[in-house]
Amino acid sequence: MAASSANENSDKPRRTVTSFRNFVSQNHDSQFPAESGRYHLYISYACPWASRCLAVLKLKGLDKAITFTSVQPLWRKTKENDEHMGWVFPDSDKEVPGADRDHINGAKSVRELYDIASLNYTGKYTVPVLWDKKLKTIVNNESSEILRMFSTEFNHFAENPCLDLYPPNLRSLINETNEWVHHGINNCVYKCGFATTQTAYDEAVKQLFDALDKCEEILQKQRFLCGNTLTEPDIRLFVTLIRFDEAYTLIFKCSKRLIREYSNLFNYTKDIYQIPGLSSTVKMDHVKQNYYGSFPSINPLGIVAHGPNIDYSLSHDRHRFS
């Protein structure tokens, strides 16, 4: 979830430990068998962790098998009787373009979904949420596991079943790449943004830009992170890169260098954005409203910066590796 990846009271923030870790399986005897129309994905277009699940849903062509709903981008009170702020659904489908009411459970907030799934839940109310409409419960709320399920377990319903983002011959490299991309880039932008000492910030900035430099070097030699084939780490990296110049540079003080100042990384971002279906998962107005408007500790007035309004549909040079 975009806004719960960091602890504002710590120099070394950690992502929340998730609590729903069940798997959808092709095995018909599974508690959660892969069935068309049974599952629903709750996301925020602002949240990179949720957006990477939506990206794989789109890439695999699972739109007809798995429905999805996006919350509105700004955090609101989730209950009238306490001060918790979090993801909420709009009151109507026209209130916030791109966000919809919850037509599955009639919930007003993501928090209500967790309450429906477990009366004893005490964790954070994060997205993504993979919901089982038959059992009326949360299957899983860990993005890395949801995107893996979408990639491997629904092929008999997918319009693009041949796309394998986790091919057996690359799994060791994919696992290794996922690890350093997560710690050095995906999560590290939050470490920069929520650092509470200069030392913590300096360490995080160094880690972040060392990892970006590593990506730039890799992408000088090949089209994608694990070769010339699109795999999981590319989707996981893309959702951070697409938010970087528009949000992280200013709000998280990741301003040492812009992504569009990296020749390979910028062209790589455009390349992935232009894969059919991917551009629909990027709603920059949601991204900017959330990051600038939902973190009062780092942007108390909630003023949203203008620009740079990058056009990722412009030509790129990554076809040179085809």
N, C-alpha and C positions, 0 to 999 in steps of 0.2 A: 504494500500500500504506500502511496506516495508520501503521505504525511506521518506515518508511524514507523518509519525506518530508522529514526534517530531519537535518542533520549536527550532532551534539551538540558538536562542537569548533569550530563557526563561528557568528559573530554573524549571518550572512546565509545560512541554509540553503537548499539548492536540491534540487528533486526529482531523483531518480536518472535519468540518461539511459537509456532503455530500449533493448533490443537486438534484439527480435523485432518487426518492423514489416511483416509481410506482410498482405495483405488478402484476405478472402473476397469473391468477386464473383459476380454473376448470370451472368457470362460463362462458358459451359461449357468454354471453352478455358483458363480460368484454372488456375494451379497449385492454387488452393484454391477450387473452385467451390462455390456455395451448394447444399448437399445436406442433406436432412432426416436426422438421426441420425448425421451424420458428425462433428459438433463437440461438444466438452464444455467447459464453463466452470468453472474452479476459482476460488473466491472465499473471502473471510472476511467474515462478517456484521459484524465489527468495523470493517472497512476501508471508508472512504467511497468510495475510488477503485474498489474492486471492487463495492461495493453499487450504484453508479450503473449499472454494466453489468447487474447482475441486475434492477434496476428497469426498464430498457428491455426486457429479455427478457420480463418479466412484462407490461408495458404493451402490447407488441406481440403477446402471446399466442403466444410461441415455445416454450412448455414442452414440447410434443411433438416439436419439431424439434431443440432444443438442450438437452441435459441439463446438470446442474450439481452440484457438490459443494462443501461448505464445510469448511474446516479448523477445528480447535478454536481458541478465542480466545487462550489464553495461549501465548506463545512458549516453545519448549523447545529443547534441543540437537538439532541436525539430523543430527549424526554423533557416534558415540561417541569418535572419535579427534581431535576438535578442539572448540573452545569456541563455535563459531558458534551463535547462538540465532535461531530463526525460526519460520515457520509449519509446523506438523506436523498430521498426520491422527490422529484417535483410534485406539486399538487395536481398538475395536468400535463399532458403530453406536449403541450404547446408553450409551457412556461419557460423552459430552457431548451433551445435547439440542441438536439443530440442526446438529451436526457429524457427518460420516460418514467411514468408511474410504474409501480410494481404490479403487473397484471397477473402474476403467478400467485403471490401470497397476500397482496394488498398491504404490504408493509410500508410504513412511512420512512423507515431508516434501515440501514444495514444492521444496526444493532438489533432491531426486531427480528431479523432473520436468525441471528445467533440465539436469541431468546426462544424462538420457535424450536430450534434444533436442540437446545440444551438449557434447561432451567438453572443448571449449576455452572454455566460458563462464566469465567472470571477474567478471561484474556481480553485482548484488544479486538475491536470490531473492524477487521480489515477486509479489503478486496484484493484479489478476486475471491469469489465464492462460487464453487461448483455445487449446484443444488439438485437434489433428486426429487422430482415432482411426484413420483409414486410413493416414496417413503416419507416425503415432507421433511427432509433433513439435509444438512450440509454433508457432502461427500468429502470435500477437500478444500482447504483454503491456502495451500502452499503453491505458489505460481509455478515453480520449477517442476512440480509433480503433475500439475494440471496440463501444462504444455506438453509434457512427455506422454500423458494419456491421449491427448488429442492427436499426437504424432503417430502413435503406435496401435491404439486399441479400437479405433473407429474406422479402420480402413474399408470395411465392408459397406459403410455408409458414405464414405468420402468421395467427392467428385475428382479428387486428385490423390488417389491412394498410392501412387508410385513415388510420391515425394517422401523421402525418408530423411528426416532431420537428425536421426541418430543411427546412422548405418553401422553395422557390426565392425567393419574394418577400421572405423575411425573413432570408436567409442572411448578408447584410452585417451586419445588426443582431445576429444570433445570434453571429457570429464576434467582433464587438466586445464583446458582453456576456460571452461565455465568457472572454475575455481578462481583463477587469477583475474578474470574479467569482473567477477562479482566483487571480490575484495578490493581490487585496485581501481575499479571504475563505477560499477552500478551502485555500490554502497558507499564508495569513497566520496562521491559528491555530497552525500548527507553528512559525512564526517567533516567536510570542509564547512558546510553551511551551519552546522550546529556546534562547532567547536566553541568552547568557552574560555580558552586561553590562547595566546599567540603561539605558544609552543605546539599545542594540539593542532591548530590550524596549519602551521608551517609543515608539520609532519604529514598531514593529510594531503596538502597541496602537492608535496613532493611525490607521495605515493601515487596520486591521481595522474600527474603529468608524466611520471615515469612509465606508467601503464599505457597511457595514450601514445607516448613515443614508441613503445614496444609494438602497439597496433600499427602505427604508421610504417614502421620498418617491415613488419610481416606483410602488409598490404602493398608494399612496393614490389613484392615478388610473386604474389598470387591474388586472385580475385576476392577470396573470402578468408576467414581466419584459419580454417582447417584445410585449405587447399582451394581448388577451383569449383567446389560444390557448396551450396548453401547448407549450413547445419545449424543446430541449436545455438551455439555461441554467437552467431551473427544476429539472430533475433534478439538475444539478450543484450548484446552491445547496442544494436540499433535503437532500442527504446530510450537509452540514455543519450546517445549522440543526437537524436532528433530534438531532444529537450535542452540540449546544452547551451547553444548560443542564445536561444530565446528566453531561457529561464535561469539555468544554473550559473551562467556567467555573472549575472548581477545578484540574484537573490541569495545564492550560496557562495558568492565571492570566488568562483572558479574562473578567475579572469586573467590568469597568466597567459593563456593563448586560446583563441577561438577555434572551434572545429573547422570553420571555413578557411583558417590559415594553415591547416594541414591538407596538402594536396590529395594524398591517398585517402585519408579518412573522410574528407568532404565528398569526394567523388563516390566513395563506397557508400556513404549515407544516401546519396541520391540514387545510386544503383538499387539499393534495397527498397527504398521508398517507391520506386517505379515498378517493382514486381506487382503484377495484377492482384488487387485486393488489399495491399498493404497501406496505400494512401488513405483508405477509408478508416483505418484504425488511428489516424492522427488527427486530433482536433485541437489546434494550437490555442484556440480561445479558452477551452477547458483547462489546458495545461497552465496557461498564464494566470487565469482567474484563481486556480487552486494555489499555486506556489506563491503568488504575490498576496493572495487574500486570506489564506488559512494559517499563516504562521505569525501571529502577533509578536512573538518574542524577537523575531528578526526583521519584521516589517510592520510595525505597530499601526501605521495609518492605512495599510492595505492598498497603497497606490500601485497601480499596474503600469509598468514601464512600456513605452511604445517601442515598436520595432524589435528586431531588424526585418521581420517578415520575409524570411528566406524562401525562395521558390525552389523547392526540391525536385520539381518536375523538369528542370533544365537539363541539358545534355551532360553526360559524364563520360569518362574515358575507360571505364572498367571492362568494356568489351574487348579490350586489347588482350585479355587473358582467355578469351573464348576459343 
